[in-house]
Amino acid sequence: MRLLTAILIAALSFGGAASAKQPLREVASIDDALMYVAIADAIRKSCDTINARLIRAYSELNRLKALARDMGYTEEEVEAYVTSKAEKARMKDKAEAFLQANGVRPDDTPALCRFGQSQIQAQTEIGQLLR
């Protein structure tokens, strides 16, 4: 009887571990897309000559939420991910690292604006959120 109980507990534990979801921060398709939205937002706030495509940005955010839900994440898990102060700080660091990897210091407004214009022209994920 003890052996059967131990096997059942082990099976349930293994099943639970196998079905555990990874944190949303580790889902690249969501985390990277959210970073692109954050960078586009920073560009539009910094550059007088660049505006946001707000409807497209909101559509992208809704698409990401739907993708997360389709992957089994609850609305509460998604909200916790996007409103967490720790996640916001991590996303800021990630966005700054992305910009620096592309030759842009985040505090260099003219360079940020040039980067934004180049993203618009290249129709990248960031550029598609700007005009």
Secondary structure as the mmCIF struct_conf table of DSSP 4:
data_model
#
loop_
_struct_conf.conf_type_id
_struct_conf.id
_struct_conf.beg_label_comp_id
_struct_conf.beg_label_asym_id
_struct_conf.beg_label_seq_id
_struct_conf.end_label_comp_id
_struct_conf.end_label_asym_id
_struct_conf.end_label_seq_id
HELX_RH_AL_P HELX_RH_AL_P1 ARG A 2 ALA A 18
TURN_TY1_P TURN_TY1_P1 SER A 19 SER A 19
HELX_LH_PP_P HELX_LH_PP_P1 ALA A 20 PRO A 23
HELX_RH_3T_P HELX_RH_3T_P1 LEU A 24 GLU A 26
HELX_RH_AL_P HELX_RH_AL_P2 ALA A 28 SER A 46
TURN_TY1_P TURN_TY1_P2 ASP A 48 THR A 49
STRN STRN1 ALA A 52 ALA A 52
HELX_RH_AL_P HELX_RH_AL_P3 LEU A 54 ASP A 70
TURN_TY1_P TURN_TY1_P3 MET A 71 GLY A 72
HELX_RH_AL_P HELX_RH_AL_P4 GLU A 75 THR A 83
HELX_RH_AL_P HELX_RH_AL_P5 LYS A 85 ALA A 101
TURN_TY1_P TURN_TY1_P4 ASN A 102 GLY A 103
TURN_TY1_P TURN_TY1_P5 PRO A 106 ASP A 107
HELX_RH_AL_P HELX_RH_AL_P6 THR A 109 ALA A 122
TURN_TY1_P TURN_TY1_P6 GLN A 123 GLN A 123
TURN_TY1_P TURN_TY1_P7 GLU A 125 ILE A 126
HELX_RH_3T_P HELX_RH_3T_P2 GLY A 127 LEU A 129
STRN STRN2 LEU A 130 LEU A 130
#
